[in-house]
């Protein structure tokens, strides 16, 4: 979809969320009218449902623009004349200016009051600023509305006292769209009150404008979409901190993954920088990062992790993917920078794909309607007819998960980004890569006779330097036990479970008795080191389970102790 002039200028935001003087001048000229000496992109202007961002950007560069530009900007938005006034504290009463043609003063006052009340209910914060809303006189403005917050003396720094919302009579919004626009602008008044004028006029737009966009549409989801969802859906590669109004998609994804976005808004605004704001949102955990990238495919058949939802978002296709080809005997690198996403079609010309990975990745097999989290060391069979190692092969691990030769592959660049390789191997090469290790049955009181070790006879543990791992499938209707000898280990032993479908993370907890682990995407179970044996029960799942074990001392991995634990396990279980 071709971008409007307004979207093109918004796309000039720097990676850290700041804007240049030229970007600020262009944005203001598009939203409110031409400023002397400023050229703007050609083509359709596009809908400017809120010009507050353009006002904020120009305020942040006010001392750098020419006197002629300041004079014209103050003529177009009269409140900007207050930039010549020093700030002070104070308060003011609720005011509604005399109405020009457009929505009536009474309608605007009611909509603003309703928005403030709804936001207070959601956040627990009451708006104490004097709030004014009016239809303004205008000439060539394309902005539906804008908000200017000022001090008691009309200045643009220090403590805010008044917040004025101006509506454009030449672009009369109506119905739900009008209510959405007013709610968007009212949230700007809350933002100014929460962070103060200096921060309000300098904070990155993924926070100030993205939050207001999400608030407006969340309170009025039936409002006409103003074009910014496309900027999110079609561009997973955009760094989050560069976004403006299109950051509505990020806040919607928080909600989609079970986060309380309403109560994340204020801590994000109060955070010291972009990274701290991201962490304050709750997006730094696996439950969000494992699903952020895959949501750009918008493929319901693969499950909730592959769906994008949000207020005002219409059904439609996902972002355009790029092709990654992995040849037999070859290795294909992939990566995505921090705070961005990438989606690919992954085409395998090999029998087996083996992944090396740091970060967050997800694989979707559309024909089977199955999806998989991809972890470091995971292997998938992409050979038609399946992958069965010949008798006598060195590989003694569990059967490989079979997927089509072409799959969906999504990457989430969280705080550390994601990078890795997909290596293509022939079946013969893969089958000769791992020596067989056998385990034997071990019974623990309180677990069923058909315990985990009896089910896993012939399936190896693998030691990767930091932990030991194995994989298995629990048939539906059965319950297996996981046993780990943890006596005399001078630290905690952690069990990790992956690829258990349809669940949520479990908080670590010390246990000395069998513990039910429901269906989880990933779970961590801390076992008491003095309990002798730790046990966790897993009820029947449809899907393969991967298990890892790691010894931690004071929160830090201890590979030497993990290796010692591995040796004791092997000594106990090997025939």
C-alpha positions in Angstrom: 0.0 0.0 0.0 1.4 3.4 -1.0 2.2 5.6 2.0 0.6 9.1 2.3 2.8 12.2 2.7 1.9 12.2 6.4 3.0 8.6 6.8 6.2 9.2 4.9 7.2 12.1 7.2 6.4 10.0 10.3 8.7 7.3 8.8 11.6 9.7 9.2 11.7 9.2 13.0 15.2 8.1 14.1 15.9 4.7 15.6 15.8 6.2 19.2 12.5 7.9 18.6 13.8 11.4 18.1 13.1 13.6 15.1 15.2 16.1 13.2 14.3 19.8 12.7 13.4 19.1 9.1 11.1 16.3 10.0 9.3 18.5 12.6 8.9 21.3 10.0 7.5 19.0 7.4 5.1 17.3 9.8 3.8 20.7 11.0 3.4 22.0 7.4 1.4 18.9 6.4 -0.8 18.9 9.5 -1.5 22.7 9.8 -0.3 24.6 6.8 2.8 25.6 4.9 5.7 27.1 6.8 8.2 29.4 5.0 11.0 27.5 3.3 9.6 24.0 4.0 9.0 21.4 1.3 6.9 18.3 1.9 6.6 14.9 0.1 4.2 14.9 -2.8 1.1 12.7 -3.2 -1.9 12.4 -1.1 -1.7 14.0 2.3 -3.5 11.2 4.0 -5.7 11.4 7.1 -4.2 13.3 10.0 -6.5 12.3 12.8 -4.2 13.9 15.3 -1.7 16.7 14.8 -0.4 16.6 18.4 2.7 14.8 17.3 3.5 17.6 14.8 3.0 20.2 17.5 5.2 18.3 20.0 8.0 17.9 17.4 8.0 21.5 16.5 8.1 22.6 20.1 11.2 20.5 20.6 13.0 22.4 17.8 11.4 25.8 18.4 14.7 27.5 19.1 16.2 26.2 15.9 13.6 27.4 13.4 13.6 30.8 11.7 11.6 33.8 13.1 9.4 33.7 10.0 8.6 30.0 10.7 7.8 30.7 14.3 5.5 33.6 13.4 3.6 31.5 10.9 3.4 28.5 13.2 2.0 30.7 16.0 -0.6 32.1 13.6 -1.7 28.6 12.6 -1.7 27.2 16.2 -2.1 30.4 18.4 -1.2 28.5 21.6 2.4 28.3 20.3 2.8 32.0 21.1 3.2 30.9 24.7 6.7 29.5 23.8 7.9 33.0 24.4 6.6 32.9 28.0 8.4 31.4 31.0 6.5 28.6 32.7 5.2 28.4 36.2 2.8 26.1 38.1 -0.9 26.6 38.7 -4.3 25.2 38.0 -7.3 26.1 36.0 -11.0 25.2 35.7 -12.6 23.2 32.9 -13.3 25.5 29.9 -15.1 25.1 26.6 -14.4 27.8 24.1 -17.1 29.3 21.9 -17.9 27.0 19.1 -17.1 27.7 15.5 -18.9 25.7 12.7 -18.6 21.9 13.4 -19.5 19.8 16.5 -21.3 21.8 19.1 -19.5 22.9 22.3 -21.9 20.8 24.3 -21.1 17.7 22.3 -17.4 18.2 22.6 -17.6 18.8 26.3 -19.6 15.7 26.8 -17.2 13.6 24.7 -14.2 14.9 26.5 -15.8 14.3 29.9 -16.8 10.8 28.9 -13.2 10.0 27.7 -11.7 11.4 30.9 -14.1 9.3 33.0 -13.4 6.1 31.0 -9.6 6.6 31.3 -9.9 7.2 35.0 -11.8 4.0 35.4 -9.2 2.1 33.4 -6.0 3.6 35.0 -7.1 4.8 38.4 -5.8 8.3 37.6 -8.0 11.4 37.7 -7.3 14.3 35.3 -6.7 17.4 37.3 -5.6 19.8 34.5 -8.0 22.4 33.3 -9.3 20.9 30.1 -10.5 23.1 27.2 -11.9 21.8 23.9 -13.2 23.9 21.0 -13.6 24.1 17.3 -10.8 26.4 16.1 -10.6 28.8 13.2 -8.4 27.3 10.6 -7.2 27.7 7.0 -5.2 24.9 5.3 -5.0 22.5 8.2 -5.3 18.8 7.6 -5.3 17.8 11.2 -8.6 16.6 12.7 -7.5 17.7 16.1 -4.5 18.6 18.2 -3.7 19.0 21.9 -1.5 21.7 23.5 -0.7 21.5 27.2 0.8 24.6 28.9 1.7 25.9 32.3 -0.4 28.4 34.2 1.4 31.2 32.5 1.0 29.6 29.1 4.6 28.2 28.8 5.7 24.9 27.5 8.0 23.6 30.3 7.6 22.8 34.0 4.3 21.8 35.6 1.2 21.7 33.3 -1.9 23.5 34.4 -4.1 23.6 31.2 -4.7 21.4 28.3 -6.5 22.6 25.2 -7.9 20.4 22.5 -8.7 22.1 19.2 -11.0 20.5 16.5 -10.8 21.3 12.8 -14.2 22.5 11.4 -13.0 21.8 7.8 -12.7 18.1 8.7 -15.7 17.5 10.8 -15.4 14.0 12.4 -18.7 12.4 13.4 -20.0 9.5 15.4 -17.6 7.0 16.7 -14.6 8.5 14.8 -15.2 11.9 16.5 -15.4 10.1 19.9 -12.2 8.2 19.1 -10.3 11.4 18.1 -11.4 13.2 21.3 -10.4 10.2 23.5 -7.0 10.2 21.7 -6.5 13.8 22.5 -7.8 13.5 26.1 -5.1 10.8 26.8 -2.5 13.4 25.7 -3.8 15.6 28.5 -3.3 12.7 30.9 0.2 12.1 29.5 1.2 15.8 30.1 -0.1 15.6 33.6 1.7 12.4 34.4 5.2 13.3 33.0 5.2 17.1 33.0 5.6 19.5 30.0 9.3 19.0 29.3 8.9 15.2 29.0 5.6 15.5 27.2 7.1 17.6 24.4 10.3 15.5 24.1 9.3 11.9 24.7 9.4 9.5 21.7 6.2 9.1 19.7 5.9 5.4 20.1 5.0 6.2 23.6 3.1 9.5 23.4 1.3 9.0 20.0 1.2 5.2 20.1 -0.5 5.1 23.5 -3.0 7.8 22.5 -3.8 5.9 19.3 -4.4 2.7 21.2 -6.5 4.5 23.9 -8.7 6.2 21.4 -9.5 3.0 19.4 -9.7 0.8 22.5 -12.5 3.0 23.9 -14.1 3.3 20.4 -13.2 0.1 18.5 -16.0 0.7 15.9 -14.5 4.0 14.7 -13.3 4.2 11.1 -9.6 3.1 10.8 -7.4 6.1 10.0 -4.6 4.2 8.1 -2.0 3.6 10.8 -2.7 -0.1 11.2 -1.3 -0.7 7.8 2.0 0.9 8.9 2.2 -1.7 11.6 0.9 -4.8 9.8 3.0 -4.3 6.6 6.3 -3.4 8.3 7.5 -5.8 10.9 11.0 -4.6 10.1 10.4 -1.2 11.7 12.1 -0.7 15.0 9.5 -0.2 17.7 11.2 3.0 19.0 10.9 4.5 15.5 7.1 4.1 15.4 4.6 6.8 15.9 0.8 6.2 15.6 1.5 2.7 14.2 2.7 1.6 17.6 -1.0 0.9 18.2 -0.1 -2.6 17.0 2.4 -3.1 19.8 0.0 -2.1 22.6 -2.7 -4.3 21.0 -0.2 -7.2 20.9 0.4 -6.7 24.7 -3.3 -7.2 25.2 -3.4 -10.2 22.8 -0.8 -12.0 24.8 -2.6 -11.5 28.1 -0.9 -8.3 29.3 -2.8 -5.5 31.1 -1.9 -2.8 28.7 -4.0 -0.1 30.5 -1.9 -0.5 33.7 1.4 -0.6 31.7 0.8 2.8 30.1 1.8 5.0 33.0 5.0 3.0 34.1 6.1 3.1 30.4 5.7 6.9 30.3 7.6 7.3 33.6 10.5 5.0 32.5 13.9 6.7 32.0 14.4 5.6 28.4 13.1 3.5 25.6 14.5 0.2 26.8 13.2 0.8 30.3 9.8 1.6 28.8 9.8 -1.6 26.9 10.5 -3.6 30.0 7.8 -1.7 31.9 5.3 -2.8 29.3 5.8 -6.5 30.2 6.9 -7.3 26.7 10.3 -8.6 27.8 9.1 -12.1 28.7 9.0 -15.2 26.5 5.2 -15.2 26.6 5.3 -12.0 24.5 8.5 -12.5 22.5 7.6 -16.0 21.4 4.5 -14.7 19.7 5.3 -11.2 18.5 7.1 -12.1 15.2 4.7 -14.8 14.2 1.6 -12.5 14.6 2.7 -10.8 11.4 1.7 -13.8 9.4 -2.0 -13.4 10.4 -2.7 -17.1 9.8 -5.5 -18.3 12.1 -5.0 -21.9 11.1 -1.8 -22.1 13.0 -3.2 -20.9 16.3 -3.2 -17.9 18.5 0.5 -17.2 18.2 0.0 -16.5 14.5 -2.9 -14.1 14.9 -2.8 -10.3 15.1 -5.7 -8.5 16.7 -6.5 -5.1 18.0 -9.2 -2.3 18.1 -9.9 -1.0 14.6 -7.9 -3.7 12.8 -9.8 -5.3 9.9 -9.3 -8.9 8.7 -6.7 -9.1 6.0 -3.4 -10.6 4.9 -0.2 -10.4 6.9 3.1 -8.8 6.1 5.1 -9.8 3.0 7.5 -12.6 3.8 10.9 -13.2 2.3 12.3 -16.6 1.2 15.1 -18.4 3.0 16.4 -21.5 1.2 18.5 -24.2 3.0 20.3 -26.6 0.7 21.5 -30.1 1.5 24.9 -29.7 3.2 24.5 -26.0 3.4 23.9 -23.5 6.2 21.7 -20.4 5.9 22.1 -17.6 8.4 19.1 -15.5 9.6 18.9 -12.6 12.0 16.7 -9.7 13.1 17.8 -6.6 15.0 16.6 -5.8 18.5 13.0 -4.5 18.8 12.1 -5.5 15.3 10.6 -8.6 13.7 11.0 -10.6 10.5 8.9 -13.3 8.7 10.1 -15.8 6.1 9.1 -18.7 4.1 11.7 -21.4 4.9 12.4 -23.8 2.0 14.4 -26.9 2.8 16.2 -28.9 0.1 17.6 -31.2 2.7 16.2 -34.2 4.6 16.8 -32.7 8.1 17.0 -29.1 9.3 19.1 -28.4 12.4 18.8 -25.0 14.0 21.4 -23.0 15.9 19.7 -20.1 17.6 19.9 -17.4 20.1 16.7 -15.4 20.6 13.1 -16.2 19.7 11.8 -18.0 16.6 8.7 -20.0 15.7 8.0 -22.5 12.9 4.6 -23.0 11.3 3.6 -26.0 9.2 0.4 -24.9 7.5 -0.8 -28.2 6.0 -0.7 -29.9 9.4 -1.9 -26.8 11.2 0.9 -27.2 13.8 3.4 -24.7 15.1 6.6 -25.1 17.0 8.9 -22.9 19.1 12.4 -23.2 17.7 15.1 -23.6 20.3 18.9 -24.0 19.8 19.7 -27.5 18.6 16.1 -28.4 17.4 16.0 -30.7 14.4 13.0 -31.2 12.0 12.5 -33.7 9.3 11.6 -32.1 5.9 12.0 -35.2 3.8 9.0 -36.6 2.0 8.0 -39.9 3.6 9.6 -39.1 6.9 13.0 -39.7 8.5 13.8 -43.1 10.0 17.4 -43.8 10.8 18.7 -47.2 9.6 19.3 -50.0 12.1 22.7 -49.6 13.8 22.9 -45.9 13.3 24.7 -43.8 15.9 21.7 -41.6 16.5 19.6 -42.9 19.4 17.3 -39.9 20.0 13.6 -39.5 19.7 11.8 -39.5 16.3 12.2 -36.2 14.4 9.2 -33.9 14.1 8.0 -34.0 10.5 7.1 -30.8 8.7 6.7 -29.8 5.1 9.7 -28.8 3.1 8.4 -25.2 3.0 7.2 -23.7 6.3 6.5 -20.3 7.9 9.4 -19.0 10.0 9.0 -16.0 12.3 11.7 -14.2 14.2 11.3 -11.8 17.1 14.1 -9.4 17.8 13.6 -8.8 21.6 16.1 -6.8 23.6 19.0 -8.8 22.3 17.8 -9.4 18.8 17.6 -12.9 17.2 20.2 -14.7 15.1 21.1 -18.2 14.1 21.5 -20.7 11.3 19.5 -23.4 9.7 21.7 -26.3 8.5 20.5 -28.8 6.0 21.7 -32.4 6.4 21.1 -35.7 4.6 19.4 -38.4 6.6 22.6 -40.5 6.6 24.6 -37.6 7.9 22.1 -36.8 10.6 21.8 -40.5 11.7 25.5 -40.8 12.2 25.8 -37.7 14.3 24.8 -38.9 17.9 25.9 -41.9 19.9 23.2 -44.1 21.5 22.7 -43.9 25.2 20.2 -46.1 27.1 18.4 -45.5 30.3 16.5 -47.9 32.6 13.4 -47.8 34.7 13.5 -46.0 38.0 10.5 -46.1 40.3 9.7 -43.3 42.8 6.9 -43.5 45.4 3.8 -41.6 44.4 4.3 -42.0 40.6 2.5 -44.6 38.5 4.3 -47.9 37.6 4.7 -46.9 34.0 7.0 -44.0 34.9 9.0 -41.7 32.7 12.2 -43.7 32.6 10.4 -46.8 31.5 8.8 -44.9 28.7 12.1 -43.4 27.7 14.2 -46.6 27.4 16.6 -46.0 24.6 16.3 -42.3 24.5 19.4 -40.3 25.4 20.3 -37.3 27.4 22.4 -34.8 25.6 24.9 -32.5 27.4 25.5 -29.1 25.8 27.8 -27.5 28.3 25.1 -25.7 30.3 22.5 -28.4 30.7 21.3 -31.8 29.8 18.2 -32.4 27.7 16.1 -35.0 26.0 12.8 -35.2 24.2 9.7 -37.4 24.3 6.0 -37.6 23.5 3.4 -38.2 26.2 0.4 -40.1 24.7 -3.0 -38.6 25.4 -4.6 -40.0 28.5 -1.4 -41.1 30.1 0.6 -39.5 33.0 4.4 -39.8 33.1 6.8 -38.8 35.7 10.1 -36.9 35.4 12.7 -37.9 38.0 15.9 -35.9 38.7 18.2 -36.9 41.6 19.0 -33.6 43.3 20.4 -34.7 46.7 23.6 -33.0 47.8 23.6 -30.5 44.9 24.8 -27.2 46.4 22.3 -25.2 44.4 18.9 -25.5 42.8 18.1 -27.8 39.9 15.8 -26.4 37.3 13.6 -28.5 35.0 12.7 -26.8 31.7 9.8 -28.0 29.6 9.2 -26.8 26.0 6.6 -27.3 23.3 3.8 -28.3 25.6 0.8 -26.9 23.7 -1.9 -24.4 24.8 -0.6 -23.1 28.1 1.1 -20.4 30.0 4.4 -20.0 31.9 4.6 -21.4 35.4 6.4 -19.5 38.1 9.4 -21.3 39.7 8.5 -23.1 42.9 10.5 -25.3 45.3 8.9 -28.8 45.5 9.9 -32.1 47.0 6.8 -33.9 45.9 5.3 -34.8 42.5 3.9 -31.6 41.0 1.3 -31.4 38.2 2.6 -29.4 35.2 -0.3 -28.5 32.9 0.0 -27.8 29.2 2.7 -25.2 28.9 4.6 -23.4 26.1 7.6 -23.3 28.5 7.8 -24.1 32.2 10.5 -23.9 34.8 10.4 -26.0 38.0 12.9 -25.4 40.8 13.6 -28.5 42.8 14.7 -28.5 46.5 18.3 -29.7 46.5 17.8 -31.5 49.8 14.8 -33.6 48.7 16.7 -36.6 47.4 14.7 -36.9 44.2 12.6 -34.2 42.6 9.6 -35.3 40.5 7.2 -33.6 38.2 4.2 -35.3 36.6 3.1 -34.5 33.1 -0.4 -35.4 32.0 -1.1 -36.7 28.5 -0.2 -34.2 25.8 -0.6 -34.3 22.1 2.8 -33.2 21.0 6.5 -33.7 21.6 8.0 -32.5 24.9 11.6 -31.3 25.3 13.2 -31.4 28.7 16.3 -29.7 29.9 18.1 -29.8 33.3 20.4 -27.1 34.7 22.1 -26.6 38.0 22.0 -23.0 39.3 23.9 -21.6 42.3 22.8 -18.1 43.5 21.0 -17.6 40.2 24.0 -18.4 38.0 24.5 -21.5 35.8 27.1 -24.0 37.0 28.1 -26.2 34.1 30.5 -28.1 36.3 27.8 -29.1 38.7 25.4 -29.9 35.9 28.0 -32.3 34.4 28.4 -33.9 37.8 24.6 -34.3 38.0 24.6 -35.8 34.5 27.3 -38.3 35.5 25.2 -39.4 38.5 22.1 -39.7 36.4 23.9 -41.9 33.8 25.5 -44.0 36.5 22.0 -44.6 38.0 20.1 -45.2 34.8 22.4 -46.8 32.3 22.3 -50.6 31.9 
